[in-house]
Amino acid sequence: MIRRQFLAMAMGTVAAGVLGGYSAALGATAGGAAAAAGDDAVAAAAFRAASRFMKTPFGNIAYAERGSGEAALFLHGFPLNGYQWRGALQRLSPYRRCIAPDFLGLGNTEVAPGQSVAPDAQVAMLADLLDRLGIDRVDLIANDSGGQAAQLFLARYPQRVRTLLLTNCDSEIECPPPALLPVLELAKQGRFVEEWLAPWLADKTLARSPQGLGGQTFTYPSHPTDEAVDTYLGPLVRNADRTHAYAIGLDRNWLQGIGPALARFEGPTRIIWGTGDTIFSERGAEHLDRSFGNSRGMRRIEGAKLFFPEEFPDVIAEEARALWGVQA
């Protein structure tokens, strides 16, 4: 019953006309699709070549690093990892030193024994990682639960954030979002990995179906790719206990009372929101837009779902460059 209730909430459909508009805009003809696949392959190879580990008291933190100069920090969603940002790093590394870590409990990060993987620990880990990389300030770009971490990081270390670019994510009025509650319940019972993630990892077609990760959180039926499914879900299935711990750590409103800290932030902030998302509502996006003292407004991506930053890296790059004040 829990699974059916969640799927009923999460399985929004995108109108054919909207998808047609996307196809035209992105050149997704047969040739355009092949070009996009080729571009993703290049970005994926470059991401893997840029991947490394940093030993910290929190564990061995997996991260990718590309580019030089002022730093940008990319925070991924759940159940993804830093690989989500491969296309954005490909486009933005000429302008920034791009850092995309895997959170504690997700991806290839190796968590130290007894280490918490709750959001407050994630924030402390990020600060420690930046210290070890010699980075004082960053431009923050975040999605999903990474957006929650970005807001907490900003509240704790406002002097370390230059700009903030948020996509669909938690807000103070939607943390955690109602659609996540069945996942939390299954995680508490130790069943989430076995009943959801493992079948998707074993059957990539199921993973991309309306009942899978793809249909629930990606805009196009071709996503996530086979490689992405393996990259995201493989470590989580192999480490079910830590995956459940990460999910359970989201079972409270970590953003309660954060409003004054967001309002005090003077750096430019921009919200990009996929309107096809069935996890986070546009009400949350509007709340975020109102919350920041220097908001540059909100851009809606019609019909796009939760993890659209992976599918539309050109949008992320365009908005980031505008926020940073750099020319393509």
Salt bridges, closest charged atoms under 4 A:
ASP39 OD2 - ARG91 NH2 2.71
ASP40 OD1 - ARG86 NE 2.87
GLU65 OE1 - ARG52 NH1 3.92
GLU65 OE2 - ARG97 NE 2.64
GLU70 OE1 - ARG96 NH2 3.55
ASP128 OD2 - ARG132 NE 2.62
ASP131 OD1 - ARG160 NH1 2.96
ASP139 OD2 - ARG96 NE 2.66
ASP139 OD2 - ARG162 NH2 3.07
GLU195 OE2 - ARG191 NE 2.61
ASP226 OD1 - ARG208 NH1 2.78
GLU227 OE2 - ARG48 NE 2.95
ASP230 OD1 - LYS204 NZ 3.04
ASP251 OD2 - LYS188 NZ 2.44
GLU282 OE1 - ARG300 NE 2.69
GLU286 OE2 - ARG300 NH2 3.18
GLU310 OE2 - ARG86 NH2 2.88
GLU311 OE2 - HIS223 ND1 3.01
ASP314 OD1 - ARG91 NE 2.59
GLU318 OE2 - ARG299 NH1 3.42
GLU319 OE1 - ARG270 NE 2.83
GLU319 OE2 - ARG299 NH1 2.83
